[in-house]
Amino acid sequence: MAEIQRHPARKPQRATEPGAGRRSYLHVTAQVNKQAAASALQQAWVVKDGTKHNHGAWYVSYFSSGFSTTVQNRTYRNINANLCPGTQFELTPPPGDAVSAIKFAPDVNNKLLVSCWDKNVYYYEVDTSNTGRSTLLQRIGHKAPVLDACFGDDHTVAFSGGLDWAVHRLDLNTGDMTVLSKHTAPVRSVCYSARHGILVSASWDCSLNLHNLRDPSSTPIRIPLPAKPQAVSMSPSKVVVAMTGRIINIYDLDSITKLFATGGTELKPWQQRESSLRYLTRAVSCMPDDAGYVTSSIEGRAAVEWFEDTPEVQARKYAFKCHRQPATDFEGDMIYPVNSLAFHPIHGTFATGGGDGAVALWDADAKRRLRLYPKLSQSVAAVAFASDGKYMAVGICPGFETGAEDYSGAGKTSVTVRELAEAETKPKAK
């Protein structure tokens, strides 16, 4: 198996980005031979019935977002601080390893899923009577680490995907798990449209699997992608797929529904765009009003984009820096990946969670930050809002910032649920 070369930390390299203003730096921690990395991944993919994995290779791929030049975001400060004592509490028992995703139920505000690298999907119930208690209702084991999970029509059904290459349906009442389809590489994302009854899975085999859950007898449709998907999100009418090579495909959900109705097998994107972000996309989240989406990258930036393809609307798109800290040992900034994005379902503001352990709230229309919460003790891996916007969940765990070969989030992972005040997430008056 090809060996992935690792090198001790070296002097930070300057990020040669035009118009960056104050100089920023990328801390290069590894020189990766692309052919060797590809060979390493190819061999890591050799799995028989999902029982034999080289998970270390996938940790590198997931936390560094692929074998391009790895950006390390050195810890600036390690502050063990809470978001706001007295208005939040941690879920117990905590996940056993690094968090990959958090999702609230669509029909109730006190139930949520946490997918995890310890091969489990955790299903919690939160006591909303201010007692600060949570109950673990189900812990559904998989054959390999789980990279994503989402709810179905309500809080009784969920879907998951991960390193076992399969898309699963989870019965949250019984804990039973059913395979809906299989890919030929790990499943990076799953997302579901209750309005259309469509489940979409995105895999590192460069494909989407489309599932028509309104007709259980229908066969999933495989749609090839031009590159490896890194993040997927759904709006009421669109599916946004962000890939390597700065490629973004936008698919129309009504067209997917028609595809099943007509028996078709080919689906062209509604739009294909180039990302406004120069570096690899880490997360994407669609606006609840169906107007557009936000993407984030490994280089401490986020970009606000709009669906309507007219010059007037497209002139409103912009990108901005975030999750950066002044460096202490050289001139410039320490740059952290923006690991997670989530829109508030009522007010349309959005949250970013970064490798610096911070969570920030933003107003996309006003182009300003509303709030920056105190830093947490570990990297923020996932952020999610409840369906009514009254709660925010934040999952933290060690990121791959240190480049450790024997990575483990065991004992260092937690999920905090915060009760939100009405004015906390509401855009400020203009």
Secondary structure, 3 states (H helix, E strand, C coil): CCCCCCCCCCCCEECCCCCCCCCCEEEECCCCCHHHHHHHHHHHCCCCCCCCCCHHHHHHHHHCCCCCCCEECCCCCCCCCCCCCCCEEECCCCCCCCEEEEEECCCCCCEEEEEECCCEEEEEEECCCCCCCEEEEEEEECCCCEEEEEECCCCCEEEEEECCCEEEEEECCCCCEEEEEECCCCEEEEEEECCCCEEEEEECCCEEEEEECCCCCCCCEEEECCCCEEEEEECCCEEEEEEHHHEEEEEEHHHHHHHHHHCCCCCCCCEEEECCCCCCEEEEEECCCCCEEEEEECCCEEEEEECCCCHHHHCCCEEEECCEEECCCCCCEEECCEEEEEECCCCCCEEEEECCCCEEEEECCCCEEEEECCCCCCEEEEEEECCCCCEEEEEEECCCCCCCCCCCCCCCCEEEEEECCHHHCCCCCC
